[in-house]
Structures are given as structure tokens and as C-alpha cells.
Amino acid sequence: DEIIVGYSDIFGEDVEDELDSILQNVDTNLDGKISYSEFILATQEKRKFLYANKVEEAFNLFDKDKNGTITPEEVKAVLGAGQEFDDEVWQEIVNEVDQNKDGVIS
């Protein structure tokens, strides 16, 4: 009941439906309660999800033409403002994380 009162400000009238949904997703042993280990697992999964979103946002920041790859030119466009580095420097940055060695980050 305390959770319902606390979350009612956030979810409004649908608070019980939302809490039921949360319980169904987190209560892995289906005992109607959220144990400490279930809580920890749920927060870790949420953290992974948030981290993945941050990585995707960062990738999209660099991927100016939205083609799914980051070129040395795109790295330069984001990081090179006011910098006078040779183009080789931007290629080296890409090469450091280019796993399949195709000259771009994907």
C-alpha cells in the first residue's frame, strides 16, 4: 500500500496496473514478492539497458550521415573543432576501435 501511495503521484490512476506489471517482470520465482536478489537482478538489467542507450546515443552523435558507421572524417567533425591535426590522427583513433579492420567503426 505504501508503494501505491508513493507511485500514484507518478503513474496516476494506473498505478496498480503499473505495479502489477513491475512485479510480474521482477518476481522471477512467482511468489508474489520481490526478494533482494530479484531486486538486484532487476536493477542490474536496468543499468545494462541504460548503458546500452548511452553507447547508442554516443555512436549516433558521431555517425553524422546515419549510415551505421563512423568514419575518420566524422570523428574529426565531432572532436576536431579548432584542432589542426593531420588526417592520419583521426584514422588512428578509428583504427584503435575498428574491430574488423575495415577503416570505420560499426
The first five atom37 places (N, CA, C, CB, O) and aatype in JSON, in Angstrom:
{
  "aatype": [3, 6, 9, 9, 19, 7, 18, 15, 3, 9, 13, 7, 6, 3, 19, 6, 3, 6, 10, 3, 15, 9, 10, 5, 2, 19, 3, 16, 2, 10, 3, 7, 11, 9, 15, 18, 15, 6, 13, 9, 10, 0, 16, 5, 6, 11, 1, 11, 13, 10, 18, 0, 2, 11, 19, 6, 6, 0, 13, 2, 10, 13, 3, 11, 3, 11, 2, 7, 16, 9, 16, 14, 6, 6, 19, 11, 0, 19, 10, 7, 0, 7, 5, 6, 13, 3, 3, 6, 19, 17, 5, 6, 9, 19, 2, 6, 19, 3, 5, 2, 11, 3, 7, 19, 9, 15],
  "atom_mask": [
    [1, 1, 1, 1, 1],
    [1, 1, 1, 1, 1],
    [1, 1, 1, 1, 1],
    [1, 1, 1, 1, 1],
    [1, 1, 1, 1, 1],
    [1, 1, 1, 0, 1],
    [1, 1, 1, 1, 1],
    [1, 1, 1, 1, 1],
    [1, 1, 1, 1, 1],
    [1, 1, 1, 1, 1],
    [1, 1, 1, 1, 1],
    [1, 1, 1, 0, 1],
    [1, 1, 1, 1, 1],
    [1, 1, 1, 1, 1],
    [1, 1, 1, 1, 1],
    [1, 1, 1, 1, 1],
    [1, 1, 1, 1, 1],
    [1, 1, 1, 1, 1],
    [1, 1, 1, 1, 1],
    [1, 1, 1, 1, 1],
    [1, 1, 1, 1, 1],
    [1, 1, 1, 1, 1],
    [1, 1, 1, 1, 1],
    [1, 1, 1, 1, 1],
    [1, 1, 1, 1, 1],
    [1, 1, 1, 1, 1],
    [1, 1, 1, 1, 1],
    [1, 1, 1, 1, 1],
    [1, 1, 1, 1, 1],
    [1, 1, 1, 1, 1],
    [1, 1, 1, 1, 1],
    [1, 1, 1, 0, 1],
    [1, 1, 1, 1, 1],
    [1, 1, 1, 1, 1],
    [1, 1, 1, 1, 1],
    [1, 1, 1, 1, 1],
    [1, 1, 1, 1, 1],
    [1, 1, 1, 1, 1],
    [1, 1, 1, 1, 1],
    [1, 1, 1, 1, 1],
    [1, 1, 1, 1, 1],
    [1, 1, 1, 1, 1],
    [1, 1, 1, 1, 1],
    [1, 1, 1, 1, 1],
    [1, 1, 1, 1, 1],
    [1, 1, 1, 1, 1],
    [1, 1, 1, 1, 1],
    [1, 1, 1, 1, 1],
    [1, 1, 1, 1, 1],
    [1, 1, 1, 1, 1],
    [1, 1, 1, 1, 1],
    [1, 1, 1, 1, 1],
    [1, 1, 1, 1, 1],
    [1, 1, 1, 1, 1],
    [1, 1, 1, 1, 1],
    [1, 1, 1, 1, 1],
    [1, 1, 1, 1, 1],
    [1, 1, 1, 1, 1],
    [1, 1, 1, 1, 1],
    [1, 1, 1, 1, 1],
    [1, 1, 1, 1, 1],
    [1, 1, 1, 1, 1],
    [1, 1, 1, 1, 1],
    [1, 1, 1, 1, 1],
    [1, 1, 1, 1, 1],
    [1, 1, 1, 1, 1],
    [1, 1, 1, 1, 1],
    [1, 1, 1, 0, 1],
    [1, 1, 1, 1, 1],
    [1, 1, 1, 1, 1],
    [1, 1, 1, 1, 1],
    [1, 1, 1, 1, 1],
    [1, 1, 1, 1, 1],
    [1, 1, 1, 1, 1],
    [1, 1, 1, 1, 1],
    [1, 1, 1, 1, 1],
    [1, 1, 1, 1, 1],
    [1, 1, 1, 1, 1],
    [1, 1, 1, 1, 1],
    [1, 1, 1, 0, 1],
    [1, 1, 1, 1, 1],
    [1, 1, 1, 0, 1],
    [1, 1, 1, 1, 1],
    [1, 1, 1, 1, 1],
    [1, 1, 1, 1, 1],
    [1, 1, 1, 1, 1],
    [1, 1, 1, 1, 1],
    [1, 1, 1, 1, 1],
    [1, 1, 1, 1, 1],
    [1, 1, 1, 1, 1],
    [1, 1, 1, 1, 1],
    [1, 1, 1, 1, 1],
    [1, 1, 1, 1, 1],
    [1, 1, 1, 1, 1],
    [1, 1, 1, 1, 1],
    [1, 1, 1, 1, 1],
    [1, 1, 1, 1, 1],
    [1, 1, 1, 1, 1],
    [1, 1, 1, 1, 1],
    [1, 1, 1, 1, 1],
    [1, 1, 1, 1, 1],
    [1, 1, 1, 1, 1],
    [1, 1, 1, 0, 1],
    [1, 1, 1, 1, 1],
    [1, 1, 1, 1, 1],
    [1, 1, 1, 1, 1]
  ],
  "atom_positions": [
    [[0.82, -1.21, 0.0], [0.0, 0.0, 0.0], [0.86, 1.27, 0.0], [-0.93, 0.0, 1.21], [0.5, 2.26, -0.62]],
    [[2.0, 1.22, 0.71], [2.88, 2.39, 0.73], [3.42, 2.7, -0.66], [4.03, 2.17, 1.71], [3.55, 3.86, -1.04]],
    [[3.73, 1.65, -1.39], [4.25, 1.85, -2.75], [3.17, 2.47, -3.63], [4.74, 0.51, -3.36], [3.44, 3.36, -4.43]],
    [[1.94, 1.99, -3.48], [0.83, 2.53, -4.28], [0.66, 4.01, -4.02], [-0.48, 1.78, -3.98], [0.47, 4.8, -4.95]],
    [[0.71, 4.4, -2.75], [0.57, 5.82, -2.4], [1.72, 6.62, -2.99], [0.51, 6.01, -0.87], [1.51, 7.7, -3.55]],
    [[2.94, 6.11, -2.88], [4.11, 6.83, -3.38], [4.14, 6.96, -4.89], [0.0, 0.0, 0.0], [4.49, 8.01, -5.43]],
    [[3.77, 5.88, -5.57], [3.81, 5.89, -7.03], [2.58, 6.51, -7.68], [3.97, 4.5, -7.52], [2.6, 6.8, -8.87]],
    [[1.52, 6.72, -6.92], [0.31, 7.29, -7.51], [0.55, 8.69, -8.06], [-0.8, 7.33, -6.48], [-0.11, 9.11, -9.01]],
    [[1.49, 9.42, -7.47], [1.84, 10.74, -8.0], [2.51, 10.63, -9.37], [2.76, 11.48, -7.02], [2.36, 11.53, -10.2]],
    [[3.23, 9.55, -9.6], [3.95, 9.36, -10.86], [3.04, 8.76, -11.93], [5.16, 8.47, -10.64], [2.98, 9.26, -13.05]],
    [[2.34, 7.68, -11.57], [1.57, 6.94, -12.56], [0.09, 7.3, -12.6], [1.72, 5.48, -12.3], [-0.62, 6.88, -13.5]],
    [[-0.37, 8.06, -11.63], [-1.78, 8.46, -11.6], [-2.69, 7.28, -11.32], [0.0, 0.0, 0.0], [-2.38, 6.42, -10.5]],
    [[-3.82, 7.24, -12.01], [-4.83, 6.22, -11.76], [-4.36, 4.83, -12.14], [-6.08, 6.55, -12.51], [-4.9, 3.85, -11.62]],
    [[-3.4, 4.7, -13.01], [-2.93, 3.4, -13.49], [-1.85, 2.8, -12.61], [-2.42, 3.53, -14.9], [-1.16, 1.87, -13.03]],
    [[-1.69, 3.31, -11.4], [-0.59, 2.89, -10.55], [-0.64, 1.4, -10.24], [-0.6, 3.68, -9.25], [0.4, 0.74, -10.27]],
    [[-1.79, 0.85, -9.96], [-1.86, -0.57, -9.62], [-1.51, -1.45, -10.81], [-3.24, -0.93, -9.1], [-0.84, -2.47, -10.65]],
    [[-1.96, -1.07, -12.0], [-1.61, -1.83, -13.2], [-0.11, -1.77, -13.45], [-2.37, -1.28, -14.42], [0.5, -2.78, -13.81]],
    [[0.48, -0.6, -13.26], [1.92, -0.45, -13.46], [2.71, -1.27, -12.46], [2.32, 1.02, -13.37], [3.69, -1.91, -12.81]],
    [[2.29, -1.24, -11.2], [2.99, -2.03, -10.18], [2.82, -3.53, -10.42], [2.47, -1.68, -8.78], [3.76, -4.29, -10.18]],
    [[1.66, -3.96, -10.88], [1.47, -5.37, -11.24], [2.42, -5.77, -12.35], [0.01, -5.64, -11.66], [3.0, -6.86, -12.33]],
    [[2.58, -4.89, -13.33], [3.49, -5.16, -14.44], [4.93, -5.27, -13.94], [3.38, -4.06, -15.5], [5.67, -6.17, -14.34]],
    [[5.33, -4.35, -13.07], [6.68, -4.4, -12.5], [6.89, -5.69, -11.74], [6.93, -3.18, -11.57], [7.91, -6.35, -11.9]],
    [[5.92, -6.06, -10.9], [6.02, -7.28, -10.11], [6.15, -8.5, -11.01], [4.79, -7.43, -9.18], [6.96, -9.38, -10.74]],
    [[5.36, -8.57, -12.07], [5.42, -9.71, -12.99], [6.79, -9.81, -13.66], [4.33, -9.59, -14.06], [7.28, -10.92, -13.91]],
    [[7.4, -8.67, -13.95], [8.71, -8.69, -14.61], [9.86, -8.98, -13.66], [8.96, -7.37, -15.29], [10.88, -9.54, -14.07]],
    [[9.72, -8.61, -12.4], [10.83, -8.72, -11.45], [10.73, -9.98, -10.6], [10.86, -7.49, -10.55], [11.75, -10.55, -10.23]],
    [[9.53, -10.42, -10.29], [9.3, -11.58, -9.42], [9.53, -12.86, -10.2], [7.86, -11.56, -8.83], [8.58, -13.48, -10.68]],
    [[10.78, -13.26, -10.32], [11.13, -14.4, -11.17], [10.7, -15.75, -10.58], [12.62, -14.41, -11.4], [10.48, -16.7, -11.34]],
    [[10.56, -15.86, -9.27], [10.14, -17.13, -8.68], [8.62, -17.18, -8.43], [10.88, -17.38, -7.38], [8.11, -18.15, -7.87]],
    [[7.92, -16.11, -8.84], [6.45, -16.03, -8.81], [5.84, -16.26, -7.43], [5.88, -17.04, -9.76], [4.79, -16.87, -7.3]],
    [[6.54, -15.74, -6.38], [5.98, -15.88, -5.04], [5.18, -14.65, -4.59], [7.09, -16.15, -4.05], [4.72, -14.58, -3.45]],
    [[5.02, -13.69, -5.5], [4.23, -12.5, -5.17], [5.01, -11.44, -4.42], [0.0, 0.0, 0.0], [4.45, -10.44, -3.97]],
    [[6.31, -11.67, -4.27], [7.17, -10.72, -3.55], [8.43, -10.48, -4.38], [7.53, -11.26, -2.13], [8.81, -11.29, -5.21]],
    [[9.05, -9.34, -4.12], [10.34, -9.06, -4.76], [11.42, -9.27, -3.71], [10.38, -7.6, -5.36], [11.54, -8.49, -2.76]],
    [[12.2, -10.33, -3.91], [13.29, -10.62, -2.97], [14.47, -9.69, -3.25], [13.73, -12.1, -3.08], [14.5, -8.99, -4.26]],
    [[15.41, -9.71, -2.34], [16.61, -8.88, -2.51], [17.33, -9.25, -3.8], [17.56, -9.04, -1.3], [17.72, -8.37, -4.57]],
    [[17.51, -10.54, -4.05], [18.24, -10.96, -5.25], [17.46, -10.59, -6.52], [18.5, -12.47, -5.23], [18.07, -10.22, -7.52]],
    [[16.14, -10.68, -6.49], [15.34, -10.26, -7.64], [15.47, -8.76, -7.88], [13.87, -10.64, -7.44], [15.54, -8.3, -9.02]],
    [[15.49, -8.0, -6.79], [15.65, -6.55, -6.88], [17.0, -6.19, -7.49], [15.49, -5.9, -5.49], [17.09, -5.35, -8.38]],
    [[18.06, -6.84, -7.0], [19.41, -6.58, -7.51], [19.5, -6.95, -8.98], [20.46, -7.37, -6.7], [20.06, -6.19, -9.77]],
    [[18.95, -8.1, -9.37], [18.97, -8.51, -10.77], [18.24, -7.5, -11.64], [18.33, -9.9, -10.92], [18.71, -7.16, -12.73]],
    [[17.1, -7.02, -11.18], [16.31, -6.05, -11.96], [17.07, -4.74, -12.12], [14.95, -5.79, -11.29], [17.05, -4.14, -13.19]],
    [[17.73, -4.28, -11.07], [18.47, -3.02, -11.17], [19.69, -3.18, -12.06], [18.88, -2.52, -9.78], [20.07, -2.24, -12.76]],
    [[20.32, -4.35, -12.05], [21.46, -4.58, -12.94], [21.01, -4.59, -14.39], [22.16, -5.9, -12.6], [21.68, -4.03, -15.25]],
    [[19.88, -5.22, -14.66], [19.36, -5.25, -16.03], [19.02, -3.84, -16.49], [18.11, -6.16, -16.12], [19.29, -3.48, -17.64]],
    [[18.44, -3.04, -15.62], [18.12, -1.66, -15.96], [19.39, -0.87, -16.24], [17.31, -0.98, -14.81], [19.45, -0.08, -17.18]],
    [[20.43, -1.1, -15.43], [21.7, -0.42, -15.63], [22.32, -0.79, -16.97], [22.67, -0.76, -14.49], [22.86, 0.07, -17.66]],
    [[22.25, -2.07, -17.34], [22.76, -2.5, -18.64], [21.99, -1.82, -19.77], [22.66, -4.04, -18.79], [22.58, -1.37, -20.75]],
    [[20.68, -1.74, -19.62], [19.83, -1.1, -20.62], [20.21, 0.37, -20.77], [18.35, -1.24, -20.25], [20.35, 0.87, -21.88]],
    [[20.38, 1.07, -19.64], [20.74, 2.48, -19.69], [22.12, 2.67, -20.31], [20.71, 3.09, -18.28], [22.33, 3.61, -21.08]],
    [[23.07, 1.79, -19.97], [24.41, 1.87, -20.55], [24.35, 1.68, -22.06], [25.35, 0.81, -19.91], [25.0, 2.41, -22.8]],
    [[23.59, 0.7, -22.5], [23.47, 0.44, -23.94], [22.87, 1.65, -24.65], [22.6, -0.81, -24.2], [23.29, 2.0, -25.75]],
    [[21.91, 2.3, -24.02], [21.32, 3.51, -24.61], [22.34, 4.63, -24.71], [20.12, 3.97, -23.78], [22.36, 5.35, -25.71]],
    [[23.18, 4.78, -23.7], [24.21, 5.82, -23.74], [25.21, 5.55, -24.84], [24.93, 5.91, -22.38], [25.64, 6.47, -25.54]],
    [[25.6, 4.3, -25.01], [26.54, 3.94, -26.07], [25.91, 4.24, -27.43], [26.93, 2.44, -25.97], [26.58, 4.78, -28.32]],
    [[24.64, 3.89, -27.59], [23.96, 4.16, -28.86], [23.85, 5.66, -29.13], [22.56, 3.52, -28.87], [24.05, 6.11, -30.26]],
    [[23.55, 6.44, -28.09], [23.48, 7.9, -28.26], [24.83, 8.47, -28.67], [23.01, 8.56, -26.96], [24.9, 9.33, -29.54]],
    [[25.9, 7.98, -28.04], [27.24, 8.46, -28.39], [27.59, 8.08, -29.82], [28.29, 7.88, -27.41], [28.14, 8.9, -30.57]],
    [[27.28, 6.85, -30.21], [27.54, 6.41, -31.58], [26.8, 7.31, -32.56], [27.13, 4.93, -31.78], [27.37, 7.76, -33.55]],
    [[25.54, 7.57, -32.28], [24.72, 8.41, -33.18], [25.23, 9.84, -33.26], [23.27, 8.41, -32.71], [25.06, 10.5, -34.29]],
    [[25.85, 10.32, -32.2], [26.44, 11.65, -32.22], [27.55, 11.73, -33.27], [26.99, 12.01, -30.83], [27.68, 12.73, -33.97]],
    [[28.34, 10.67, -33.37], [29.44, 10.64, -34.34], [28.98, 10.28, -35.74], [30.5, 9.66, -33.88], [29.54, 10.77, -36.72]],
    [[27.98, 9.42, -35.85], [27.51, 8.93, -37.15], [26.65, 10.0, -37.82], [26.71, 7.6, -36.99], [25.42, 9.91, -37.84]],
    [[27.32, 11.01, -38.36], [26.63, 12.18, -38.91], [25.7, 11.85, -40.07], [27.65, 13.19, -39.37], [24.62, 12.43, -40.18]],
    [[26.11, 10.92, -40.94], [25.27, 10.61, -42.11], [24.29, 9.46, -41.83], [26.15, 10.26, -43.3], [23.55, 9.05, -42.73]],
    [[24.28, 8.96, -40.61], [23.33, 7.93, -40.16], [23.35, 6.67, -41.02], [21.95, 8.5, -40.15], [22.31, 6.08, -41.3]],
    [[24.56, 6.26, -41.43], [24.67, 5.06, -42.25], [25.14, 3.85, -41.44], [25.62, 5.3, -43.39], [25.39, 2.78, -42.01]],
    [[25.26, 4.01, -40.12], [25.64, 2.9, -39.27], [27.13, 2.71, -39.1], [0.0, 0.0, 0.0], [27.56, 1.73, -38.48]],
    [[27.94, 3.62, -39.63], [29.39, 3.57, -39.45], [29.91, 4.95, -39.07], [30.1, 3.05, -40.73], [29.27, 5.97, -39.33]],
    [[31.07, 4.95, -38.46], [31.74, 6.21, -38.11], [33.07, 6.24, -38.85], [31.95, 6.35, -36.55], [33.92, 5.37, -38.67]],
    [[33.23, 7.24, -39.67], [34.46, 7.4, -40.46], [35.43, 8.33, -39.73], [34.13, 7.95, -41.87], [35.05, 9.03, -38.79]],
    [[36.69, 8.32, -40.15], [37.64, 9.28, -39.58], [37.17, 10.73, -39.76], [39.01, 9.1, -40.23], [37.4, 11.57, -38.89]],
    [[36.51, 11.01, -40.87], [36.01, 12.37, -41.11], [34.93, 12.75, -40.1], [35.46, 12.48, -42.54], [34.87, 13.9, -39.65]],
    [[34.09, 11.78, -39.74], [33.04, 12.05, -38.75], [33.64, 12.25, -37.35], [32.02, 10.9, -38.72], [33.16, 13.08, -36.59]],
    [[34.68, 11.49, -37.03], [35.38, 11.69, -35.75], [35.97, 13.1, -35.72], [36.51, 10.62, -35.56], [35.87, 13.81, -34.72]],
    [[36.58, 13.48, -36.83], [37.17, 14.83, -36.92], [36.1, 15.9, -36.78], [37.92, 15.0, -38.26], [36.34, 16.92, -36.12]],
    [[34.93, 15.7, -37.38], [33.85, 16.68, -37.3], [33.39, 16.89, -35.87], [32.68, 16.25, -38.17], [33.02, 18.01, -35.49]],
    [[33.41, 15.83, -35.06], [32.96, 15.94, -33.67], [34.08, 16.41, -32.74], [32.41, 14.61, -33.18], [33.87, 17.29, -31.9]],
    [[35.25, 15.82, -32.88], [36.34, 16.09, -31.94], [37.34, 17.13, -32.42], [37.07, 14.82, -31.65], [38.13, 17.65, -31.64]],
    [[37.31, 17.44, -33.7], [38.37, 18.26, -34.28], [38.11, 19.73, -34.37], [0.0, 0.0, 0.0], [38.92, 20.45, -34.95]],
    [[37.03, 20.21, -33.81], [36.75, 21.65, -33.9], [37.91, 22.46, -33.31], [35.43, 21.99, -33.16], [38.23, 22.32, -32.13]],
    [[38.51, 23.28, -34.13], [39.61, 24.12, -33.69], [40.94, 23.39, -33.57], [0.0, 0.0, 0.0], [41.92, 23.97, -33.11]],
    [[40.98, 22.12, -33.97], [42.2, 21.32, -33.88], [42.87, 21.23, -35.25], [41.9, 19.91, -33.32], [42.19, 21.08, -36.27]],
    [[44.15, 21.32, -35.27], [44.91, 21.21, -36.51], [45.76, 19.94, -36.48], [45.8, 22.46, -36.73], [46.98, 20.0, -36.35]],
    [[45.09, 18.79, -36.6], [45.8, 17.52, -36.64], [45.76, 16.98, -38.06], [45.18, 16.49, -35.64], [44.83, 17.25, -38.82]],
    [[46.78, 16.21, -38.41], [46.79, 15.52, -39.7], [45.65, 14.52, -39.75], [48.15, 14.82, -39.95], [45.2, 14.02, -38.71]],
    [[45.2, 14.22, -40.95], [44.12, 13.24, -41.12], [44.51, 11.87, -40.57], [43.74, 13.12, -42.59], [43.64, 11.09, -40.19]],
    [[45.8, 11.59, -40.53], [46.28, 10.31, -40.0], [45.87, 10.13, -38.54], [47.79, 10.23, -40.14], [45.62, 9.01, -38.1]],
    [[45.81, 11.22, -37.79], [45.44, 11.15, -36.37], [44.01, 10.63, -36.24], [45.58, 12.54, -35.69], [43.73, 9.79, -35.38]],
    [[43.1, 11.13, -37.08], [41.7, 10.71, -37.0], [41.55, 9.25, -37.43], [40.81, 11.63, -37.88], [40.74, 8.51, -36.88]],
    [[42.34, 8.85, -38.41], [42.32, 7.44, -38.83], [42.85, 6.55, -37.72], [43.15, 7.24, -40.11], [42.31, 5.47, -37.49]],
    [[43.89, 6.99, -37.02], [44.44, 6.21, -35.9], [43.42, 6.03, -34.79], [45.7, 6.88, -35.34], [43.33, 4.96, -34.19]],
    [[42.64, 7.07, -34.52], [41.59, 6.98, -33.5], [40.58, 5.91, -33.91], [40.87, 8.36, -33.31], [40.18, 5.07, -33.09]],
    [[40.17, 5.93, -35.15], [39.22, 4.91, -35.64], [39.86, 3.53, -35.58], [38.78, 5.23, -37.09], [39.22, 2.57, -35.15]],
    [[41.11, 3.42, -36.01], [41.79, 2.12, -36.01], [41.86, 1.49, -34.63], [43.19, 2.27, -36.57], [41.86, 0.26, -34.51]],
    [[41.92, 2.3, -33.59], [42.0, 1.77, -32.22], [40.78, 0.95, -31.83], [42.19, 2.9, -31.24], [40.88, 0.03, -31.03]],
    [[39.61, 1.29, -32.39], [38.39, 0.55, -32.03], [37.75, -0.17, -33.2], [37.39, 1.5, -31.43], [36.68, -0.77, -33.05]],
    [[38.38, -0.13, -34.35], [37.87, -0.8, -35.56], [38.16, -2.28, -35.47], [38.49, -0.2, -36.84], [39.25, -2.73, -35.83]],
    [[37.19, -3.05, -35.0], [37.4, -4.46, -34.74], [37.61, -5.31, -35.99], [36.25, -5.0, -33.98], [38.41, -6.24, -35.97]],
    [[36.91, -4.99, -37.08], [37.05, -5.82, -38.27], [38.0, -5.21, -39.3], [35.7, -6.04, -38.9], [38.12, -5.72, -40.42]],
    [[38.67, -4.14, -38.93], [39.74, -3.52, -39.74], [39.27, -3.09, -41.13], [40.91, -4.48, -39.88], [39.99, -3.26, -42.12]],
    [[38.05, -2.53, -41.19], [37.56, -2.03, -42.48], [37.67, -0.51, -42.61], [36.11, -2.44, -42.67], [37.16, 0.07, -43.57]],
    [[38.34, 0.12, -41.66], [38.6, 1.55, -41.75], [37.52, 2.44, -41.17], [0.0, 0.0, 0.0], [37.64, 3.67, -41.19]],
    [[36.44, 1.84, -40.64], [35.36, 2.59, -39.99], [34.94, 1.86, -38.72], [34.15, 2.76, -40.94], [35.27, 0.69, -38.52]],
    [[34.22, 2.58, -37.87], [33.66, 1.99, -36.65], [32.22, 1.62, -36.95], [33.76, 2.98, -35.42], [31.44, 2.45, -37.42]],
    [[31.87, 0.37, -36.68], [30.49, -0.06, -36.93], [29.92, -0.81, -35.74], [30.41, -0.93, -38.18], [28.77, -1.25, -35.78]]
  ]
}
